[in-house]
Amino acid sequence: MDTTYLAVLCSDAGLRRGFGDRLRWVAGPFKADSRGDLTLFTAMEASTLDLGPSSGMLVGALFSRETRPRRLSTIDEPAGRRIAESGGASLATDFWGGYVAFTMEKGSRAVRILRDPSGTVPCYYLKVGSALIASSSVALLFAVAGVAPEIQWPHARRYLATASLRTSETALAGVKEVLPGFGLSIRNGSEAVITFWSPWDFVDPELHLSDQERQTRLYELVQGCIAAWASCFDRILVGVSGGLDSSIVAACLAQWSGRTQLMTMATHSASGDERAYARILVKRRAKLTP
């Protein structure tokens, strides 16, 4: 699934076209779609979704929020209206997926860049004069901006010391990242980080279920999510270790009609060789395959 994109946000349409010309010169053909102060360039085979004339655009995959999720190829008018009225917030409450969305704030020329909490699609951005450009590729950012990368050594040192403490800053001067579950609101040439998604929005303290009901709902949720993602591809390669996470994914894919291959890697050391567990998984999975 191709999710290569470059977005240019500024009020000068000529400047946006200029960045587009430079993009095509350095990277080849790209599709372009303009809404207000935003022009979104996407690779010819990129996976995109139109959220509505006044709502915006999305790069990646969006799924319905139901027991058996399905990938959406269109957005109906009521859903598009809710997206526009909520400034894109309904993408997190009414749907789920792996995407970066570009939504329009109702009643203004402001644009929001929203990244889903899974962080499936990258989103880096850079200010160039009066324009802000965002992309799935840092290399594209620098190529289109026409500037050379410069390392921010203090941040590089902080990252090496505390890699798990992630911030919007990167080790490249001027480049920032929209973190998973967050967004960026661009208004009148300035930008502000916003919270797009919070786990607390999905916690229901009044939900009382028996152990059996919890097991059933968890099974349906996991099976439905994996089946929905599987529908996006013709073939799937699963890295397995025989551990819990990869075993669940491989077991759920046993019911998938497409081609699935399992792969594991081993070292000469016993601590890095999990083939015995992977073989158990393969034998058990064979019994699940129709």
C-alpha beads as a LAMMPS data file, in Angstrom:
LAMMPS data file: protein, C-alpha beads

290 atoms
289 bonds

1 atom types
1 bond types

-500.0 500.0 xlo xhi
-500.0 500.0 ylo yhi
-500.0 500.0 zlo zhi

Masses

1 110.0

Atoms # bond

1 1 1 0.000 0.000 0.000
2 1 1 1.694 3.146 -1.255
3 1 1 1.295 6.140 1.087
4 1 1 3.850 8.521 -0.448
5 1 1 2.659 12.127 -0.267
6 1 1 3.780 15.724 0.024
7 1 1 1.452 18.484 1.228
8 1 1 2.061 22.209 0.762
9 1 1 0.160 24.667 2.953
10 1 1 0.260 28.398 2.222
11 1 1 -2.062 31.099 0.885
12 1 1 0.004 31.646 -2.281
13 1 1 -1.306 29.270 -4.974
14 1 1 1.644 30.088 -7.237
15 1 1 4.091 29.059 -4.528
16 1 1 2.235 25.761 -4.058
17 1 1 2.453 25.105 -7.805
18 1 1 6.170 25.901 -7.706
19 1 1 6.766 23.281 -5.010
20 1 1 4.707 20.829 -7.079
21 1 1 6.851 21.460 -10.169
22 1 1 10.009 20.863 -8.140
23 1 1 8.518 17.673 -6.656
24 1 1 7.789 16.238 -10.089
25 1 1 11.265 17.215 -11.248
26 1 1 13.018 15.359 -8.405
27 1 1 10.589 12.442 -7.947
28 1 1 8.501 11.992 -11.095
29 1 1 4.712 12.068 -11.648
30 1 1 2.435 12.914 -8.715
31 1 1 -1.308 13.549 -8.520
32 1 1 -2.409 16.918 -7.106
33 1 1 -5.579 17.980 -5.267
34 1 1 -6.091 21.504 -3.921
35 1 1 -8.498 22.619 -1.194
36 1 1 -8.237 26.198 0.078
37 1 1 -4.658 26.854 1.219
38 1 1 -3.692 23.172 0.833
39 1 1 -2.335 21.271 -2.137
40 1 1 -1.800 17.560 -1.568
41 1 1 0.522 15.714 -3.950
42 1 1 0.311 11.908 -3.844
43 1 1 2.150 9.153 -5.722
44 1 1 0.235 7.834 -8.730
45 1 1 -0.500 4.521 -6.948
46 1 1 -0.978 6.031 -3.490
47 1 1 -3.936 4.931 -1.390
48 1 1 -6.133 8.013 -0.858
49 1 1 -9.676 8.799 0.246
50 1 1 -11.714 11.944 -0.460
51 1 1 -13.419 13.001 2.786
52 1 1 -15.757 15.422 1.035
53 1 1 -15.477 18.799 -0.750
54 1 1 -15.380 20.787 2.506
55 1 1 -13.863 18.066 4.686
56 1 1 -10.472 17.210 3.194
57 1 1 -8.411 14.240 2.083
58 1 1 -6.770 11.200 3.628
59 1 1 -3.701 9.152 2.702
60 1 1 -3.720 5.532 3.865
61 1 1 -6.570 3.216 4.850
62 1 1 -9.785 3.999 6.754
63 1 1 -12.109 1.318 8.151
64 1 1 -15.645 1.293 9.511
65 1 1 -16.095 0.861 13.256
66 1 1 -18.256 -2.251 13.512
67 1 1 -17.988 -5.942 14.453
68 1 1 -16.813 -6.823 10.948
69 1 1 -14.908 -3.744 9.790
70 1 1 -14.633 -2.968 6.096
71 1 1 -12.248 -0.720 4.271
72 1 1 -13.946 2.432 3.019
73 1 1 -13.560 3.555 -0.585
74 1 1 -15.995 6.477 -0.206
75 1 1 -17.368 8.668 2.580
76 1 1 -21.106 9.380 2.576
77 1 1 -22.415 12.921 2.968
78 1 1 -23.450 12.693 6.676
79 1 1 -20.043 11.275 7.638
80 1 1 -18.284 13.953 5.582
81 1 1 -20.355 16.626 7.309
82 1 1 -19.418 15.262 10.765
83 1 1 -15.749 15.279 9.774
84 1 1 -16.002 18.917 8.676
85 1 1 -17.989 20.042 11.749
86 1 1 -15.625 18.278 14.162
87 1 1 -12.439 19.507 12.493
88 1 1 -11.564 15.889 11.725
89 1 1 -12.091 14.620 15.289
90 1 1 -14.847 12.220 14.160
91 1 1 -12.217 10.263 12.214
92 1 1 -11.033 8.924 15.579
93 1 1 -14.483 8.277 17.047
94 1 1 -16.431 7.000 14.025
95 1 1 -13.641 5.164 12.178
96 1 1 -10.190 3.637 12.614
97 1 1 -7.257 2.833 10.345
98 1 1 -3.723 3.734 9.339
99 1 1 -3.566 7.199 7.809
100 1 1 -2.625 10.850 7.774
101 1 1 -5.640 13.092 7.171
102 1 1 -5.760 16.689 5.963
103 1 1 -9.008 18.300 7.117
104 1 1 -10.431 21.772 6.732
105 1 1 -11.590 23.743 9.790
106 1 1 -15.177 24.830 9.212
107 1 1 -15.657 28.547 8.597
108 1 1 -11.956 29.299 8.071
109 1 1 -9.042 28.586 5.760
110 1 1 -7.237 26.711 8.524
111 1 1 -6.065 23.161 7.845
112 1 1 -5.453 20.314 10.259
113 1 1 -2.992 17.480 9.731
114 1 1 -4.120 14.450 11.772
115 1 1 -2.140 11.246 12.270
116 1 1 -3.925 8.130 13.499
117 1 1 -2.757 6.617 16.824
118 1 1 -1.145 3.574 15.184
119 1 1 1.383 5.815 13.399
120 1 1 1.172 3.630 10.287
121 1 1 1.762 6.524 7.871
122 1 1 4.738 8.835 8.650
123 1 1 4.294 12.607 8.825
124 1 1 7.258 15.021 8.941
125 1 1 7.030 18.749 8.303
126 1 1 9.303 21.703 7.581
127 1 1 8.743 25.478 7.335
128 1 1 10.024 27.037 4.105
129 1 1 9.436 30.785 4.081
130 1 1 5.674 31.383 4.294
131 1 1 4.887 27.754 3.433
132 1 1 4.698 24.618 5.534
133 1 1 5.413 21.361 3.729
134 1 1 4.620 17.936 5.174
135 1 1 5.554 14.538 3.801
136 1 1 5.820 10.828 4.461
137 1 1 9.467 11.137 3.388
138 1 1 12.139 13.341 4.944
139 1 1 14.175 12.977 1.741
140 1 1 11.294 14.491 -0.256
141 1 1 11.041 17.399 2.188
142 1 1 14.664 18.405 1.680
143 1 1 14.607 17.754 -2.067
144 1 1 11.542 19.953 -2.607
145 1 1 12.679 22.634 -0.135
146 1 1 16.071 22.783 -1.860
147 1 1 18.016 22.763 1.413
148 1 1 20.706 20.432 2.716
149 1 1 20.017 18.323 5.849
150 1 1 21.759 19.475 8.997
151 1 1 22.033 17.315 12.104
152 1 1 20.852 18.670 15.459
153 1 1 23.487 17.027 17.626
154 1 1 21.891 17.879 21.015
155 1 1 18.682 16.122 19.990
156 1 1 20.608 13.210 18.501
157 1 1 22.358 12.741 21.839
158 1 1 19.055 12.947 23.737
159 1 1 17.503 10.381 21.421
160 1 1 20.380 7.930 21.900
161 1 1 20.099 8.334 25.677
162 1 1 16.279 8.165 25.903
163 1 1 14.982 6.561 22.697
164 1 1 11.636 5.673 24.280
165 1 1 10.956 9.314 25.218
166 1 1 9.683 10.449 21.846
167 1 1 8.950 14.085 21.014
168 1 1 7.989 16.014 17.883
169 1 1 11.617 17.155 17.499
170 1 1 13.884 15.191 15.153
171 1 1 17.651 15.045 14.822
172 1 1 17.419 17.082 11.596
173 1 1 17.360 20.882 11.882
174 1 1 13.955 22.375 11.090
175 1 1 12.195 19.022 10.687
176 1 1 9.458 18.041 13.132
177 1 1 7.137 15.049 13.308
178 1 1 3.391 14.850 13.894
179 1 1 3.322 12.126 16.523
180 1 1 0.766 9.265 16.423
181 1 1 -2.572 10.354 17.876
182 1 1 -1.695 14.050 17.535
183 1 1 -2.368 16.708 14.950
184 1 1 -1.153 20.043 13.665
185 1 1 -3.448 23.031 13.159
186 1 1 -2.160 25.522 10.579
187 1 1 -3.845 28.923 10.663
188 1 1 -2.641 32.251 9.184
189 1 1 0.900 30.959 8.693
190 1 1 1.345 29.646 12.241
191 1 1 0.969 26.118 13.560
192 1 1 -0.152 24.583 16.852
193 1 1 0.062 20.979 18.057
194 1 1 -3.300 19.474 19.052
195 1 1 -4.352 16.185 20.654
196 1 1 -6.282 14.189 18.088
197 1 1 -6.832 10.922 19.983
198 1 1 -6.856 9.844 23.625
199 1 1 -7.379 6.318 25.008
200 1 1 -9.606 7.782 27.728
201 1 1 -12.221 8.625 25.096
202 1 1 -12.788 4.899 24.683
203 1 1 -12.955 3.874 28.340
204 1 1 -16.462 3.057 29.597
205 1 1 -16.526 2.683 33.403
206 1 1 -20.200 1.634 33.233
207 1 1 -19.520 -1.313 30.939
208 1 1 -19.990 -4.477 33.012
209 1 1 -19.313 -7.760 31.188
210 1 1 -18.833 -11.335 32.255
211 1 1 -15.509 -13.059 31.570
212 1 1 -17.116 -14.971 28.679
213 1 1 -18.498 -11.756 27.161
214 1 1 -15.085 -10.109 27.440
215 1 1 -13.418 -13.046 25.690
216 1 1 -15.991 -13.019 22.892
217 1 1 -15.736 -9.276 22.310
218 1 1 -11.946 -9.342 22.366
219 1 1 -11.882 -12.237 19.872
220 1 1 -14.313 -10.461 17.527
221 1 1 -12.349 -7.219 17.743
222 1 1 -8.952 -8.796 17.034
223 1 1 -10.283 -11.078 14.283
224 1 1 -12.178 -8.202 12.656
225 1 1 -9.197 -5.812 12.684
226 1 1 -6.798 -8.364 11.218
227 1 1 -9.322 -9.401 8.546
228 1 1 -9.885 -5.747 7.616
229 1 1 -6.164 -5.089 7.158
230 1 1 -5.749 -8.369 5.240
231 1 1 -8.369 -7.205 2.728
232 1 1 -5.946 -4.455 1.636
233 1 1 -3.388 -6.925 0.216
234 1 1 -3.159 -9.896 -2.139
235 1 1 -0.233 -11.485 -0.295
236 1 1 0.986 -11.180 3.289
237 1 1 4.333 -12.050 4.889
238 1 1 4.166 -12.519 8.668
239 1 1 7.296 -12.419 10.817
240 1 1 6.711 -15.030 13.538
241 1 1 8.602 -16.060 16.640
242 1 1 6.138 -18.454 18.180
243 1 1 5.361 -15.757 20.736
244 1 1 1.885 -14.483 21.582
245 1 1 1.518 -11.461 19.280
246 1 1 2.711 -13.002 16.024
247 1 1 0.878 -16.261 16.808
248 1 1 -2.427 -14.397 17.159
249 1 1 -1.912 -12.624 13.823
250 1 1 -0.899 -15.849 12.039
251 1 1 -3.844 -17.778 13.524
252 1 1 -6.364 -15.127 12.465
253 1 1 -4.913 -15.062 8.955
254 1 1 -5.468 -18.820 8.650
255 1 1 -9.054 -17.975 7.660
256 1 1 -7.949 -15.423 5.050
257 1 1 -8.437 -16.394 1.409
258 1 1 -5.224 -14.733 0.170
259 1 1 -1.696 -16.075 0.208
260 1 1 0.089 -15.938 3.559
261 1 1 3.697 -16.878 4.234
262 1 1 5.340 -17.145 7.645
263 1 1 8.965 -16.241 8.261
264 1 1 11.277 -16.490 11.256
265 1 1 14.967 -15.735 11.759
266 1 1 17.477 -17.463 14.012
267 1 1 20.990 -16.921 15.294
268 1 1 23.638 -19.484 16.223
269 1 1 22.948 -18.703 19.872
270 1 1 20.110 -20.623 21.554
271 1 1 18.754 -17.359 22.964
272 1 1 18.185 -16.112 19.401
273 1 1 16.673 -19.304 17.984
274 1 1 12.890 -19.561 18.303
275 1 1 12.312 -22.014 15.470
276 1 1 10.988 -24.700 17.834
277 1 1 8.171 -22.376 18.919
278 1 1 7.541 -21.243 15.350
279 1 1 7.157 -24.889 14.259
280 1 1 4.513 -25.439 16.939
281 1 1 2.667 -22.408 15.573
282 1 1 2.839 -23.698 11.985
283 1 1 1.466 -27.143 12.962
284 1 1 -1.353 -25.611 14.984
285 1 1 -2.168 -23.116 12.237
286 1 1 -2.466 -25.922 9.682
287 1 1 -5.409 -27.280 11.669
288 1 1 -7.143 -23.902 11.491
289 1 1 -6.785 -23.449 7.717
290 1 1 -9.984 -24.289 5.806

Bonds

1 1 1 2
2 1 2 3
3 1 3 4
4 1 4 5
5 1 5 6
6 1 6 7
7 1 7 8
8 1 8 9
9 1 9 10
10 1 10 11
11 1 11 12
12 1 12 13
13 1 13 14
14 1 14 15
15 1 15 16
16 1 16 17
17 1 17 18
18 1 18 19
19 1 19 20
20 1 20 21
21 1 21 22
22 1 22 23
23 1 23 24
24 1 24 25
25 1 25 26
26 1 26 27
27 1 27 28
28 1 28 29
29 1 29 30
30 1 30 31
31 1 31 32
32 1 32 33
33 1 33 34
34 1 34 35
35 1 35 36
36 1 36 37
37 1 37 38
38 1 38 39
39 1 39 40
40 1 40 41
41 1 41 42
42 1 42 43
43 1 43 44
44 1 44 45
45 1 45 46
46 1 46 47
47 1 47 48
48 1 48 49
49 1 49 50
50 1 50 51
51 1 51 52
52 1 52 53
53 1 53 54
54 1 54 55
55 1 55 56
56 1 56 57
57 1 57 58
58 1 58 59
59 1 59 60
60 1 60 61
61 1 61 62
62 1 62 63
63 1 63 64
64 1 64 65
65 1 65 66
66 1 66 67
67 1 67 68
68 1 68 69
69 1 69 70
70 1 70 71
71 1 71 72
72 1 72 73
73 1 73 74
74 1 74 75
75 1 75 76
76 1 76 77
77 1 77 78
78 1 78 79
79 1 79 80
80 1 80 81
81 1 81 82
82 1 82 83
83 1 83 84
84 1 84 85
85 1 85 86
86 1 86 87
87 1 87 88
88 1 88 89
89 1 89 90
90 1 90 91
91 1 91 92
92 1 92 93
93 1 93 94
94 1 94 95
95 1 95 96
96 1 96 97
97 1 97 98
98 1 98 99
99 1 99 100
100 1 100 101
101 1 101 102
102 1 102 103
103 1 103 104
104 1 104 105
105 1 105 106
106 1 106 107
107 1 107 108
108 1 108 109
109 1 109 110
110 1 110 111
111 1 111 112
112 1 112 113
113 1 113 114
114 1 114 115
115 1 115 116
116 1 116 117
117 1 117 118
118 1 118 119
119 1 119 120
120 1 120 121
121 1 121 122
122 1 122 123
123 1 123 124
124 1 124 125
125 1 125 126
126 1 126 127
127 1 127 128
128 1 128 129
129 1 129 130
130 1 130 131
131 1 131 132
132 1 132 133
133 1 133 134
134 1 134 135
135 1 135 136
136 1 136 137
137 1 137 138
138 1 138 139
139 1 139 140
140 1 140 141
141 1 141 142
142 1 142 143
143 1 143 144
144 1 144 145
145 1 145 146
146 1 146 147
147 1 147 148
148 1 148 149
149 1 149 150
150 1 150 151
151 1 151 152
152 1 152 153
153 1 153 154
154 1 154 155
155 1 155 156
156 1 156 157
157 1 157 158
158 1 158 159
159 1 159 160
160 1 160 161
161 1 161 162
162 1 162 163
163 1 163 164
164 1 164 165
165 1 165 166
166 1 166 167
167 1 167 168
168 1 168 169
169 1 169 170
170 1 170 171
171 1 171 172
172 1 172 173
173 1 173 174
174 1 174 175
175 1 175 176
176 1 176 177
177 1 177 178
178 1 178 179
179 1 179 180
180 1 180 181
181 1 181 182
182 1 182 183
183 1 183 184
184 1 184 185
185 1 185 186
186 1 186 187
187 1 187 188
188 1 188 189
189 1 189 190
190 1 190 191
191 1 191 192
192 1 192 193
193 1 193 194
194 1 194 195
195 1 195 196
196 1 196 197
197 1 197 198
198 1 198 199
199 1 199 200
200 1 200 201
201 1 201 202
202 1 202 203
203 1 203 204
204 1 204 205
205 1 205 206
206 1 206 207
207 1 207 208
208 1 208 209
209 1 209 210
210 1 210 211
211 1 211 212
212 1 212 213
213 1 213 214
214 1 214 215
215 1 215 216
216 1 216 217
217 1 217 218
218 1 218 219
219 1 219 220
220 1 220 221
221 1 221 222
222 1 222 223
223 1 223 224
224 1 224 225
225 1 225 226
226 1 226 227
227 1 227 228
228 1 228 229
229 1 229 230
230 1 230 231
231 1 231 232
232 1 232 233
233 1 233 234
234 1 234 235
235 1 235 236
236 1 236 237
237 1 237 238
238 1 238 239
239 1 239 240
240 1 240 241
241 1 241 242
242 1 242 243
243 1 243 244
244 1 244 245
245 1 245 246
246 1 246 247
247 1 247 248
248 1 248 249
249 1 249 250
250 1 250 251
251 1 251 252
252 1 252 253
253 1 253 254
254 1 254 255
255 1 255 256
256 1 256 257
257 1 257 258
258 1 258 259
259 1 259 260
260 1 260 261
261 1 261 262
262 1 262 263
263 1 263 264
264 1 264 265
265 1 265 266
266 1 266 267
267 1 267 268
268 1 268 269
269 1 269 270
270 1 270 271
271 1 271 272
272 1 272 273
273 1 273 274
274 1 274 275
275 1 275 276
276 1 276 277
277 1 277 278
278 1 278 279
279 1 279 280
280 1 280 281
281 1 281 282
282 1 282 283
283 1 283 284
284 1 284 285
285 1 285 286
286 1 286 287
287 1 287 288
288 1 288 289
289 1 289 290
